[in-house]
Amino acid sequence: MAEAAALGATTEVFRDQPAVRLPLEERRRRAALLPEAIAHLSGGAKQALHYGDRVPALMVLVPFKGGVNPLGNVIDSDPDTGVRVRGDVLVKELEAWAGEWEAPVRIGWRPGFRDQARENFEKQCARELAEGSMVIDHPRTVLLHLAADLREGKLDDWFDDPAPQETPN
């Protein structure tokens, strides 16, 4: 508590429980650290077990309200081609969960990684890509842009609790 107070934290009631709330600037800083760290992860000097970068070849980031994760069937495997990324499934999941997620869907896809799968995915998601509700770029670039958006306050609404949902009786 003393450390949080030294950082300017305040006490409040959160979902009927006593809580400590850090200043917005500190929450921005802390939230940006994870995507920045992943973007900079590389081997050597005990940063990782092997030399070379360790940035993911493929990632899908979608901010959802609450703890739902409907992306479980978006990436799977095919016995003939290996990794399969289902744009059709992603689009259907996003439609089913409309109002529960925030655009854009951020997709990090390394050049040269499953090029045919990427081409198929981009065809399946052509409308969303054209509208900007979905973006594809190098994973490192996606992570660094996300961290910058967090630090610059562009995603401050992520730090607020969504309006409590009514529970059915």
PAPAMI-133366 format. One record per residue: x, y, z of N, C-alpha, C, O in turn. Coordinates in pm, 1 decimal, always signed. Layout:
N
> X_Y_Z_X_Y_Z_X_Y_Z_X_Y_Z
...
// end
This chain:
169
> +81.7_-119.7_+0.0_+0.0_+0.0_+0.0_+85.8_+125.7_+0.0_+54.9_+223.5_-68.1
> +193.8_+121.7_+77.2_+278.8_+240.4_+87.4_+341.3_+273.3_-48.1_+349.8_+390.1_-86.2
> +384.8_+170.1_-120.7_+444.5_+193.2_-252.2_+341.3_+251.6_-348.5_+371.3_+345.1_-422.7
> +220.5_+197.0_-347.5_+113.7_+248.7_-433.6_+80.3_+393.0_-396.5_+60.9_+477.0_-484.3
> +73.6_+421.6_-267.3_+44.1_+557.7_-222.2_+153.9_+653.8_-266.5_+126.1_+768.0_-303.2
> +279.1_+607.0_-262.9_+390.9_+690.6_-306.0_+380.9_+724.3_-454.8_+431.5_+827.3_-499.3
> +315.7_+637.1_-530.6_+296.5_+661.8_-673.4_+172.4_+746.4_-701.4_+140.8_+774.6_-816.9
> +103.2_+786.4_-596.5_-14.2_+871.1_-612.3_-145.7_+796.0_-617.8_-247.0_+851.4_-660.5
> -145.5_+670.2_-575.0_-268.0_+590.1_-578.0_-371.7_+645.6_-481.7_-339.3_+707.2_-380.2
> -495.9_+621.9_-516.6_-607.6_+660.0_-430.5_-686.3_+534.6_-395.0_-678.5_+433.3_-464.4
> -761.2_+542.6_-287.8_-846.0_+429.1_-250.7_-986.8_+455.2_-302.4_-1032.1_+569.4_-310.5
> -1053.6_+348.1_-336.6_-1191.0_+358.0_-385.2_-1260.1_+224.1_-365.0_-1198.1_+126.0_-323.7
> -1386.3_+221.6_-394.0_-1462.7_+97.1_-389.6_-1482.9_+52.1_-533.7_-1534.3_+127.4_-616.3
> -1442.4_-70.2_-563.1_-1452.2_-127.0_-697.2_-1531.8_-256.2_-687.8_-1489.3_-351.8_-622.9
> -1645.8_-258.4_-751.9_-1734.5_-375.0_-746.4_-1760.1_-418.6_-602.3_-1750.0_-536.2_-567.6
> -1793.3_-320.0_-520.4_-1827.6_-340.2_-378.8_-1710.8_-388.8_-293.6_-1731.8_-442.1_-184.6
> -1588.9_-371.2_-341.6_-1470.3_-412.2_-266.2_-1374.7_-293.7_-254.5_-1364.5_-213.5_-347.4
> -1304.0_-281.5_-141.0_-1203.9_-175.2_-130.8_-1090.6_-201.3_-229.8_-1047.2_-315.3_-246.6
> -1043.5_-96.2_-294.7_-939.9_-110.9_-396.5_-847.0_+9.6_-394.1_-878.5_+113.6_-336.2
> -732.5_-6.9_-458.0_-635.2_+100.4_-474.8_-626.6_+128.3_-624.5_-614.4_+35.7_-704.7
> -632.7_+255.2_-662.0_-629.2_+292.3_-804.0_-506.3_+378.1_-829.5_-490.8_+486.0_-772.2
> -419.3_+328.4_-916.3_-300.7_+404.1_-954.3_-340.1_+518.2_-1047.5_-442.1_+509.3_-1115.8
> -261.1_+625.0_-1051.4_-289.5_+734.0_-1144.9_-287.9_+681.9_-1289.3_-217.7_+585.8_-1321.0
> -364.4_+745.3_-1373.8_-377.8_+702.2_-1512.6_-242.4_+692.1_-1582.5_-218.2_+596.2_-1655.8
> -155.7_+787.8_-1561.3_-23.9_+786.0_-1625.9_+54.2_+659.4_-1588.8_+119.2_+599.3_-1674.3
> +47.8_+619.7_-1463.5_+118.1_+498.4_-1419.5_+53.5_+373.8_-1478.4_+123.9_+279.4_-1514.2
> -78.0_+371.6_-1489.0_-146.7_+256.8_-1550.8_-111.3_+246.9_-1698.5_-91.3_+137.0_-1750.1
> -103.4_+360.1_-1766.6_-61.1_+360.1_-1907.5_+78.7_+301.0_-1920.7_+103.5_+214.2_-2004.3
> +169.3_+349.9_-1836.5_+308.3_+304.4_-1842.8_+317.7_+154.0_-1821.0_+385.2_+84.2_-1896.6
> +251.0_+104.6_-1719.0_+257.2_-37.9_-1686.9_+195.2_-123.5_-1796.5_+248.3_-229.4_-1830.0
> +83.7_-78.7_-1852.3_+18.0_-156.0_-1957.9_+104.1_-162.3_-2083.9_+103.8_-263.7_-2153.7
> +177.4_-55.4_-2113.7_+260.7_-51.5_-2234.0_+385.5_-137.7_-2221.4_+444.6_-176.1_-2322.3
> +426.0_-168.4_-2099.1_+549.2_-245.5_-2080.1_+543.2_-384.5_-2142.7_+642.6_-429.5_-2199.8
> +430.9_-453.2_-2133.9_+422.7_-589.5_-2186.4_+437.5_-594.0_-2338.0_+524.3_-666.7_-2386.5
> +357.6_-520.3_-2416.0_+379.5_-527.6_-2560.8_+518.5_-479.0_-2602.1_+576.3_-531.6_-2697.3
> +572.2_-380.1_-2532.3_+708.4_-335.0_-2563.2_+809.8_-445.0_-2536.3_+900.8_-466.9_-2616.2
> +794.6_-513.6_-2425.0_+888.4_-620.6_-2390.4_+882.8_-733.7_-2492.0_+986.9_-784.5_-2533.6
> +763.5_-773.3_-2532.0_+751.7_-881.0_-2631.0_+813.7_-837.3_-2763.5_+880.3_-916.9_-2829.8
> +792.5_-711.8_-2802.7_+847.8_-660.9_-2928.1_+1000.0_-658.8_-2927.4_+1062.6_-671.5_-3032.6
> +1059.5_-642.9_-2810.7_+1205.1_-632.5_-2801.0_+1272.2_-762.4_-2759.3_+1394.7_-767.5_-2747.8
> +1194.6_-866.7_-2736.5_+1250.0_-992.4_-2688.0_+1342.0_-1054.5_-2792.5_+1302.4_-1076.4_-2907.0
> +1463.7_-1082.0_-2751.7_+1559.6_-1147.1_-2840.7_+1653.7_-1231.2_-2757.2_+1656.9_-1219.7_-2634.6
> +1728.9_-1314.2_-2823.0_+1820.1_-1403.2_-2752.4_+1951.7_-1335.2_-2720.8_+1973.3_-1218.9_-2754.7
> +2038.3_-1409.2_-2656.0_+2168.4_-1357.3_-2618.6_+2163.9_-1287.7_-2484.4_+2059.2_-1237.0_-2444.0
> +2275.3_-1284.7_-2415.8_+2289.9_-1217.5_-2286.5_+2178.4_-1255.8_-2189.8_+2131.2_-1172.8_-2112.1
> +2137.3_-1380.8_-2195.3_+2037.2_-1438.9_-2105.5_+1898.7_-1375.8_-2117.2_+1815.0_-1395.2_-2029.0
> +1873.2_-1300.9_-2224.2_+1738.4_-1246.6_-2242.7_+1641.6_-1358.2_-2280.8_+1523.6_-1353.7_-2246.0
> +1691.7_-1456.7_-2351.6_+1613.4_-1574.0_-2389.4_+1713.0_-1688.2_-2404.7_+1834.0_-1666.2_-2400.3
> +1663.9_-1807.0_-2422.1_+1753.6_-1922.4_-2426.5_+1832.6_-1933.1_-2555.6_+1936.6_-1998.8_-2557.5
> +1787.7_-1871.8_-2662.0_+1853.4_-1886.1_-2791.1_+1875.8_-1749.0_-2852.9_+1805.0_-1652.8_-2822.8
> +1976.7_-1742.2_-2940.7_+2002.3_-1617.1_-3011.1_+1893.2_-1592.6_-3114.2_+1825.2_-1686.0_-3156.8
> +1876.7_-1470.5_-3153.3_+1776.3_-1434.3_-3252.1_+1652.6_-1378.5_-3185.2_+1633.2_-1392.9_-3064.6
> +1570.1_-1315.1_-3264.8_+1450.7_-1255.3_-3205.6_+1350.3_-1363.5_-3169.0_+1351.5_-1472.6_-3226.1
> +1265.7_-1333.6_-3076.1_+1163.8_-1427.0_-3026.9_+1023.8_-1367.9_-3041.1_+930.0_-1412.1_-2974.8
> +1010.7_-1269.2_-3126.6_+879.9_-1209.5_-3151.3_+794.0_-1314.6_-3221.6_+843.7_-1384.1_-3310.2
> +666.8_-1328.1_-3184.7_+581.9_-1430.6_-3246.3_+572.4_-1414.9_-3398.2_+581.8_-1304.2_-3451.1
> +553.8_-1527.4_-3466.9_+533.3_-1524.9_-3611.8_+390.5_-1483.5_-3645.6_+364.9_-1425.8_-3751.3
> +297.9_-1513.7_-3555.0_+156.8_-1484.7_-3578.8_+88.9_-1455.6_-3446.0_+109.3_-1527.6_-3348.2
> +8.8_-1351.0_-3442.4_-69.3_-1320.7_-3322.0_-195.2_-1245.0_-3362.8_-196.9_-1172.3_-3462.0
> -299.7_-1264.0_-3284.0_-426.6_-1194.3_-3305.7_-464.0_-1128.5_-3173.7_-478.3_-1196.7_-3072.2
> -480.0_-996.8_-3174.2_-512.6_-920.7_-3053.9_-647.0_-850.5_-3072.9_-664.7_-771.1_-3165.2
> -740.1_-881.1_-2984.5_-872.3_-818.5_-2989.2_-912.9_-783.1_-2846.9_-925.6_-872.5_-2763.3
> -933.5_-655.0_-2817.0_-979.6_-620.0_-2682.2_-1128.3_-650.4_-2666.2_-1212.7_-595.3_-2736.8
> -1158.2_-739.2_-2571.8_-1296.3_-775.8_-2540.4_-1333.2_-721.9_-2403.6_-1248.0_-710.0_-2315.6
> -1459.7_-689.4_-2385.9_-1511.1_-653.7_-2253.8_-1513.7_-781.5_-2171.2_-1550.9_-887.4_-2221.8
> -1475.9_-772.8_-2049.1_-1478.0_-891.5_-1963.7_-1369.8_-989.4_-2003.1_-1268.8_-951.1_-2062.2
> -1390.5_-1114.4_-1970.8_-1286.6_-1214.5_-1990.9_-1314.3_-1313.7_-2101.3_-1251.9_-1419.8_-2104.9
> -1405.6_-1282.9_-2191.4_-1439.3_-1376.7_-2297.9_-1325.1_-1386.2_-2399.4_-1259.2_-1286.4_-2428.5
> -1302.0_-1506.0_-2453.1_-1202.1_-1526.5_-2557.3_-1259.5_-1620.5_-2662.7_-1242.0_-1742.0_-2652.9
> -1327.4_-1566.4_-2762.9_-1386.5_-1651.2_-2865.5_-1291.8_-1684.0_-2981.3_-1337.2_-1724.5_-3088.3
> -1162.7_-1667.1_-2961.3_-1068.2_-1687.2_-3071.0_-1011.8_-1829.0_-3078.1_-925.4_-1856.6_-3161.3
> -1058.6_-1918.1_-2993.1_-1002.2_-2052.2_-2984.4_-1002.8_-2131.7_-3112.8_-917.4_-2218.5_-3131.2
> -1096.2_-2105.0_-3202.3_-1103.6_-2181.3_-3326.7_-1054.7_-2103.5_-3447.9_-1069.3_-2149.7_-3561.0
> -997.4_-1987.1_-3425.7_-948.2_-1906.0_-3537.1_-818.4_-1964.0_-3592.7_-798.0_-1965.7_-3714.1
> -731.9_-2010.6_-3505.7_-605.3_-2070.1_-3548.7_-608.6_-2217.2_-3510.9_-624.7_-2252.5_-3394.0
> -593.1_-2302.4_-3611.5_-588.5_-2445.9_-3585.2_-489.8_-2509.4_-3682.4_-405.8_-2440.1_-3739.9
> -499.3_-2637.6_-3700.6_-404.1_-2703.7_-3790.2_-478.2_-2782.0_-3896.9_-592.7_-2823.7_-3879.5
> -409.5_-2800.1_-4006.5_-459.1_-2877.9_-4118.7_-355.1_-2986.7_-4144.9_-236.0_-2956.4_-4151.0
> -396.8_-3111.9_-4160.6_-299.5_-3219.4_-4177.8_-209.4_-3201.2_-4300.0_-96.5_-3250.2_-4301.2
> -258.0_-3131.6_-4402.3_-178.9_-3115.2_-4524.3_-91.6_-2990.5_-4524.0_+20.1_-2992.6_-4575.7
> -142.2_-2881.1_-4465.7_-70.2_-2753.9_-4476.4_-13.0_-2702.6_-4345.1_+60.4_-2603.8_-4344.9
> -44.5_-2767.0_-4234.5_+4.0_-2720.5_-4104.4_-88.1_-2615.4_-4046.4_-209.1_-2636.3_-4038.0
> -32.2_-2502.7_-4006.5_-111.3_-2396.2_-3943.9_-218.0_-2345.6_-4040.6_-192.3_-2322.4_-4158.8
> -336.7_-2329.6_-3986.9_-447.7_-2273.9_-4064.5_-506.1_-2158.9_-3983.6_-535.8_-2173.9_-3865.1
> -522.1_-2044.8_-4048.0_-579.0_-1927.4_-3983.1_-712.5_-1900.5_-4051.6_-717.0_-1869.8_-4170.8
> -819.9_-1912.1_-3976.3_-955.1_-1909.5_-4030.7_-1014.5_-1769.7_-4023.8_-1073.9_-1731.8_-3922.9
> -998.8_-1693.9_-4130.0_-1060.0_-1561.9_-4137.0_-1210.6_-1568.7_-4131.7_-1275.0_-1482.1_-4072.5
> -1268.2_-1672.3_-4194.0_-1413.6_-1687.7_-4191.5_-1464.1_-1706.8_-4049.1_-1568.7_-1653.3_-4012.4
> -1390.3_-1782.6_-3969.0_-1428.2_-1805.1_-3829.2_-1413.7_-1675.6_-3749.5_-1500.8_-1641.6_-3669.4
> -1304.4_-1603.7_-3771.2_-1283.6_-1477.2_-3700.1_-1397.7_-1379.3_-3729.3_-1451.3_-1317.0_-3637.7
> -1433.9_-1366.1_-3855.2_-1541.8_-1274.1_-3892.4_-1672.4_-1314.7_-3825.0_-1743.8_-1229.2_-3772.7
> -1704.5_-1443.2_-3825.4_-1828.9_-1489.9_-3762.2_-1826.7_-1468.0_-3611.1_-1928.4_-1430.8_-3552.6
> -1712.6_-1490.4_-3548.0_-1701.4_-1466.6_-3403.5_-1718.2_-1318.4_-3371.6_-1786.8_-1282.4_-3276.0
> -1656.0_-1233.3_-3451.4_-1668.7_-1089.2_-3428.0_-1812.8_-1043.0_-3446.3_-1861.4_-957.8_-3372.0
> -1880.7_-1099.6_-3545.5_-2022.5_-1066.4_-3565.5_-2105.9_-1113.5_-3446.5_-2193.2_-1040.9_-3398.9
> -2079.2_-1234.5_-3398.9_-2155.6_-1289.7_-3286.4_-2134.0_-1209.1_-3159.0_-2224.5_-1198.3_-3076.3
> -2015.0_-1152.8_-3142.6_-1980.8_-1078.1_-3021.5_-1983.6_-927.0_-3045.6_-1918.0_-851.7_-2973.6
> -2058.3_-882.9_-3145.1_-2068.8_-738.9_-3174.7_-2106.4_-662.5_-3048.3_-2193.7_-704.1_-2972.1
> -2038.7_-550.2_-3027.9_-2063.3_-468.9_-2909.6_-1980.6_-509.7_-2789.4_-1978.0_-438.6_-2688.9
> -1913.2_-622.6_-2798.1_-1831.4_-672.3_-2686.9_-1682.1_-661.4_-2714.6_-1600.6_-697.9_-2630.0
> -1645.6_-611.5_-2832.3_-1504.6_-596.2_-2866.5_-1484.2_-459.3_-2930.9_-1579.2_-392.7_-2972.0
> -1358.0_-420.1_-2938.4_-1324.6_-287.7_-2989.9_-1229.1_-300.4_-3107.7_-1127.1_-368.7_-3099.0
> -1262.9_-234.3_-3217.6_-1176.5_-232.7_-3335.5_-1058.7_-138.4_-3312.1_-1068.6_-44.6_-3232.9
> -948.3_-163.3_-3380.2_-929.3_-267.3_-3479.2_-880.0_-397.5_-3417.0_-817.9_-398.4_-3310.7
> -909.4_-507.1_-3486.1_-845.2_-634.1_-3454.1_-702.1_-618.6_-3503.7_-679.5_-587.2_-3620.6
> -606.7_-640.3_-3416.2_-465.4_-623.9_-3451.7_-405.5_-761.7_-3478.9_-401.8_-847.5_-3390.7
> -359.1_-781.6_-3601.1_-300.8_-909.3_-3639.7_-154.8_-886.2_-3674.1_-121.9_-806.6_-3762.1
> -68.6_-956.4_-3604.1_+73.3_-954.1_-3635.3_+106.5_-1080.1_-3714.1_+85.6_-1191.3_-3665.6
> +158.2_-1063.1_-3835.2_+187.1_-1178.2_-3921.5_+320.0_-1151.1_-3990.8_+331.9_-1058.4_-4070.9
> +418.3_-1232.2_-3959.3_+551.8_-1212.7_-4015.9_+553.3_-1242.0_-4164.9_+492.8_-1339.5_-4209.5
> +621.0_-1159.3_-4241.6_+636.9_-1188.6_-4383.9_+708.1_-1323.5_-4399.9_+804.3_-1353.1_-4329.2
> +659.3_-1403.3_-4493.0_+720.5_-1533.8_-4518.2_+665.7_-1646.1_-4433.1_+698.0_-1762.4_-4457.3
> +583.6_-1614.9_-4334.0_+524.6_-1719.8_-4250.8_+390.9_-1759.9_-4311.4_+296.1_-1681.4_-4311.6
> +383.8_-1879.8_-4361.6_+260.6_-1936.3_-4417.8_+193.3_-1837.9_-4514.1_+80.0_-1794.5_-4493.2
> +267.7_-1804.6_-4620.3_+219.0_-1704.8_-4716.3_+84.2_-1741.3_-4778.0_-1.3_-1654.5_-4795.3
> +64.5_-1869.0_-4811.4_-63.3_-1909.6_-4871.2_-177.2_-1892.9_-4770.5_-286.5_-1849.0_-4806.4
> -151.2_-1928.0_-4645.2_-253.4_-1910.7_-4541.4_-286.8_-1762.6_-4524.7_-402.8_-1726.0_-4505.6
> -184.7_-1678.4_-4532.2_-210.4_-1534.4_-4519.4_-293.8_-1483.2_-4636.3_-386.4_-1404.3_-4617.8
> -260.4_-1528.6_-4755.9_-337.1_-1486.6_-4873.3_-484.1_-1527.6_-4858.9_-573.9_-1448.3_-4887.1
> -507.9_-1650.0_-4815.5_-645.2_-1697.3_-4794.4_-715.6_-1615.0_-4686.6_-831.4_-1576.3_-4702.5
> -644.8_-1588.9_-4577.5_-701.0_-1510.4_-4467.4_-740.2_-1370.8_-4515.5_-849.3_-1322.4_-4485.2
> -651.1_-1307.0_-4590.1_-678.6_-1171.3_-4638.4_-798.3_-1168.4_-4732.9_-872.8_-1070.5_-4734.8
> -817.8_-1274.3_-4811.3_-936.6_-1282.1_-4897.5_-1062.7_-1295.5_-4812.4_-1164.1_-1231.5_-4840.1
> -1055.8_-1378.7_-4708.9_-1172.4_-1400.9_-4623.2_-1208.8_-1276.4_-4542.3_-1324.6_-1258.0_-4504.8
> -1111.4_-1192.3_-4515.9_-1132.8_-1072.8_-4432.4_-1116.3_-943.6_-4512.2_-1088.4_-838.4_-4454.8
> -1133.1_-951.0_-4643.6_-1108.7_-834.8_-4730.4_-1191.5_-713.6_-4688.6_-1139.8_-601.9_-4685.3
> -1317.9_-734.1_-4657.2_-1405.0_-622.0_-4619.4_-1354.8_-555.1_-4491.2_-1343.8_-432.7_-4484.8
> -1324.5_-636.0_-4389.2_-1279.0_-583.1_-4259.7_-1145.1_-511.3_-4273.6_-1122.5_-408.8_-4209.3
> -1056.7_-564.4_-4356.9_-927.6_-499.6_-4379.9_-947.0_-365.8_-4451.6_-881.8_-267.0_-4417.8
> -1036.5_-362.7_-4550.4_-1062.4_-238.8_-4624.3_-1126.2_-132.7_-4534.5_-1096.5_-13.9_-4547.0
> -1214.2_-176.4_-4443.7_-1282.2_-83.3_-4352.1_-1190.6_-33.6_-4240.9_-1217.7_+69.6_-4179.6
> -1082.2_-106.7_-4214.6_-992.8_-70.7_-4104.9_-1032.7_-129.4_-3971.4_-970.2_-99.1_-3869.8
> -1136.7_-213.8_-3969.1_-1173.8_-278.8_-3842.5_-1078.5_-393.1_-3810.1_-1084.9_-452.2_-3702.3
> -989.7_-423.5_-3905.2_-886.8_-525.1_-3887.1_-761.0_-473.1_-3955.7_-767.9_-420.7_-4066.9
> -646.1_-487.4_-3889.9_-518.7_-446.1_-3949.4_-419.3_-560.9_-3939.2_-418.7_-636.3_-3841.9
> -335.5_-572.5_-4041.4_-229.5_-673.7_-4042.1_-97.7_-602.5_-4066.6_-86.0_-518.9_-4156.2
> +1.5_-637.1_-3985.2_+135.9_-582.2_-4001.2_+232.9_-680.2_-3935.8_+191.4_-782.6_-3881.6
> +359.4_-648.9_-3940.9_+460.1_-730.9_-3873.2_+427.1_-733.8_-3723.8_+388.3_-630.7_-3668.9
> +441.3_-848.3_-3656.1_+407.4_-854.8_-3513.2_+479.9_-749.6_-3428.6_+420.8_-691.9_-3337.3
> +604.9_-725.3_-3458.1_+680.3_-626.7_-3380.0_+619.8_-487.2_-3396.9_+606.9_-412.0_-3300.2
> +583.7_-454.2_-3518.5_+522.2_-324.9_-3546.9_+387.6_-312.1_-3476.2_+357.1_-207.9_-3418.3
> +307.3_-418.4_-3481.0_+177.0_-417.9_-3413.6_+195.5_-394.0_-3263.9_+125.2_-312.1_-3204.6
> +289.9_-465.2_-3203.2_+313.9_-451.9_-3059.2_+362.4_-311.7_-3022.5_+316.8_-254.0_-2923.8
> +454.3_-257.3_-3101.1_+506.4_-123.7_-3071.0_+399.0_-15.9_-3090.3_+393.7_+80.0_-3013.3
> +314.2_-30.7_-3191.6_+203.9_+65.5_-3210.1_+104.1_+55.9_-3095.2_+54.3_+157.6_-3047.0
> +74.9_-66.3_-3051.4_-15.6_-84.0_-2937.6_+42.1_-17.1_-2812.9_-28.8_+54.2_-2742.0
> +170.2_-39.9_-2786.4_+234.6_+22.1_-2670.0_+230.6_+174.7_-2680.4_+203.9_+243.1_-2581.6
> +257.0_+227.5_-2799.1_+253.5_+373.1_-2817.7_+112.3_+427.3_-2795.1_+95.0_+531.3_-2731.5
> +11.7_+357.0_-2846.9_-127.0_+400.4_-2825.3_-161.8_+401.4_-2676.9_-230.9_+491.7_-2629.6
> -114.2_+301.6_-2603.8_-138.1_+296.9_-2459.3_-70.2_+414.4_-2389.8_-132.8_+483.5_-2309.4
> +56.5_+437.0_-2420.1_+132.4_+544.8_-2355.3_+74.8_+683.4_-2387.2_+75.8_+772.6_-2302.4
> +24.7_+700.4_-2510.3_-25.9_+831.2_-2553.9_-169.3_+858.3_-2508.8_-223.8_+965.2_-2536.3
> -229.9_+763.1_-2440.6_-364.7_+784.5_-2389.4_-475.5_+757.6_-2489.7_-591.3_+790.2_-2463.2
> -443.0_+699.2_-2603.9_-544.8_+671.8_-2705.6_-639.0_+558.4_-2665.1_-746.3_+542.8_-2723.5
> -599.3_+479.9_-2565.9_-679.9_+365.1_-2523.0_-720.0_+376.5_-2376.2_-739.6_+275.5_-2308.7
> -732.1_+499.0_-2327.5_-762.0_+519.9_-2185.4_-892.6_+455.1_-2141.0_-906.7_+418.8_-2024.2
> -987.8_+440.2_-2231.8_-1113.9_+377.2_-2192.2_-1094.2_+231.4_-2152.0_-1180.3_+174.3_-2085.0
> -983.5_+170.3_-2191.2_-953.5_+33.2_-2149.9_-932.3_+24.1_-1998.9_-947.9_-83.2_-1940.6
> -897.4_+134.0_-1936.4_-866.0_+132.6_-1793.6_-988.6_+151.7_-1705.1_-977.9_+147.5_-1582.5
> -1102.7_+172.2_-1765.2_-1225.9_+188.8_-1688.3_-1307.2_+61.3_-1694.2_-1309.3_-8.4_-1795.7
> -1373.2_+32.0_-1585.2_-1459.6_-85.0_-1578.6_-1581.9_-59.2_-1665.4_-1647.3_+44.1_-1651.2
> -1613.9_-153.3_-1756.4_-1735.7_-132.8_-1834.7_-1856.9_-129.6_-1742.4_-1853.0_-182.0_-1631.0
> -1961.6_-69.3_-1788.7_-2084.0_-61.0_-1707.7_-2123.8_-200.4_-1661.8_-2127.8_-293.4_-1742.4
> -2153.1_-215.6_-1533.7_-2190.7_-348.1_-1483.4_-2311.6_-402.2_-1558.3_-2407.4_-329.9_-1585.7
> -2305.1_-529.7_-1590.6_-2414.9_-595.7_-1659.6_-2518.8_-639.7_-1557.6_-2484.7_-684.9_-1448.3
> -2643.9_-626.3_-1593.5_-2752.5_-674.0_-1507.5_-2748.5_-826.1_-1505.1_-2735.8_-889.6_-1609.7
> -2759.1_-883.5_-1389.2_-2763.3_-1029.2_-1378.9_-2908.4_-1074.6_-1379.5_-2992.0_-1019.7_-1307.7
> -2938.1_-1176.6_-1462.0_-3077.2_-1223.7_-1467.5_-3117.9_-1287.3_-1335.8_-3036.8_-1351.3_-1269.0
> -3242.8_-1269.5_-1299.4_-3295.0_-1327.9_-1174.7_-3343.9_-1468.1_-1196.7_-3391.1_-1532.5_-1103.0
// end
